[in-house]
Amino acid sequence: MKKQLFSLALLLSLGTSFVASAAPVLLGQDHDKISRSDHGRRGGKDNAQDRQRRQDELARDLDLNAKQKGKLEKIFQDQHQQMQALRNRKGLDRSKMMSEAQDIRKSTDKKLKSALTKAQYAKLEAKRQERHRDMGQRNGWQQNGRRDFGGQRRS
């Protein structure tokens, strides 16, 4: 009788530990499926709907008129095409690719500056800085550029 109870308890504990260890994996798989379908992208690649949503937000936040909105759509479309062409080029080393991407961003920035009023451009820059700061905080970086490990300090 004691052997049977012991065997049953052992089986029950093994089964429970197996389910507990498998649960995070299953939850992670479900999370990946949900996030892929919700975001519509994987690995930093964006799609037309995301770009359109960001452009609409920008138009609303900067109070763009129809002419400006058209100009910005063209500017961002050109930037997207240039970046895609850069990504598709084979045999380019990382530093060269980064340099060319920075040139594309600078060119886009000049075009934006000419299409927007000074106040709108200042507001755009403020939004960029805010987004940059928010992303850094989300990734655990403090304002001094050092990694924040949740208040743990070395002795």
N, C-alpha and C positions, 0 to 999 in steps of 0.2 A: 504494500500500500504506500509506504514512504517512498519507494523507488518510483512508483507511478506519479505521485505528487511532485517529486523532484523533477522527473522527466517533463511533466506538463509545465512546470514553472520555467524550466530551462527553455523549452520550446517557445513558450509565450514571450519570454524576455528576448530571445533571438529574433523572433518574428517582429516584435515591437522595435527593436534596434534597427533591423533591416528597413522597415517602413520609415522610421525617423531619418535614417541616412539617405534614403532615396527621395524623400519629400523635397528637399531643396533643389535637387536636380530636376525633378518634375516641375516644380514651381518656376525654376529658371527657364526651362524650355517653354512653358506657357507664356512667361514674360517676354521672351524673345519673339514668339509668334505675335503677341499683342503689339509689342512695340514696332515690329516691322510693318504690320498692317496699319497701325495708327499713324506712324510717321511717314510711311511711304518711301523710306529710304534706308540705306544700310551703308555704313562705312564712309559717311560724310558726303555721299552723293545726293544731290537734291533734285527735285523734279519741278516741272512747270507749275504745278499747283502751289508748291511752297514759295517759289519765286513770285508768283502773282500775289499771293497773300502778303508777303513782305512788302511788295511794291504798293499794294493798297493801304497797308498800315502806314507806310512812309508818306504816301500822298495825304492821308488823313492827318498825320502828326505834323507835317510841314505846311499844311493848308495849301496844297499845290493847285494851280489852275489847270485847265484842260491842256493847254499848250505845254506847260512844264511837265505834266504827267506823261505826255507823249514823248517829250525829249528824254525823260528819265528812263522810260521803258526801252527806248532805243539804246541809250547808254549802257544800261544793265544787260540788254540782249547782246550787244557787242562784246562786253566784258565776258559774259558767259561763253560765247563762241571762242574768244581768244584763249580763255582758260582751258576749255575742252581741247582745243587744238594743241595747247602746250602739254596737257596731260597725255595726249595720244602720241606725242612724239617719242620715238624709241631712241635709246642710246644717249640720252641727256643725263649728265650727272646731277646729283641733288642740288649742289650749290648753284649751278647754272640755271636749273629749273626755278629755284627759289628767287634768284636774281631777276629772271624774266617775269615771274609772277608779280614781283614787287613793282617792276616797270609797268605792267598792265594796270595794277592798282593805282599807281601814281597818275597814269594817263586818264583813268576813269575819274579820279579825284579832280583833275583839272577840268574835265568836261562837266562834272557836277557843279563845280564852283562857278562856271560860266552860265549854267542853266538856272541856278538858284539865286535868290537875293542874298545879301550878306546875312540878314537875320535868319533866313531859312538854312543857309549853310552852317551858321553858328549852332543852330538847333540840331542839325544833322551831326555835327562834330560832338556835341554834348551827348547825344544818344549813343554814338559810337563809343565814347569814353565810358559811359554808364554800362553798356553791354560788355565791354572789355573787362571792367572792374567786376561785374556780376559773374562773368565766366571764370575769372580768376578765383573768386571766393568759392564758387561751386566746386572748383578743382582743388581747393585747399590751400591756395596761395594767399599770403597776407600782403598788405600794401608795401611792405619792405622787400618783397620779392622772395621771401623765404617760405618754405613749406610749413603749414600749420598741421601738427600731428595731434590735434584734439587736446591741447593743453598739457601734453606730456613734455617734460623737459629733461634734458640729460643733466647728470650731476657732474 
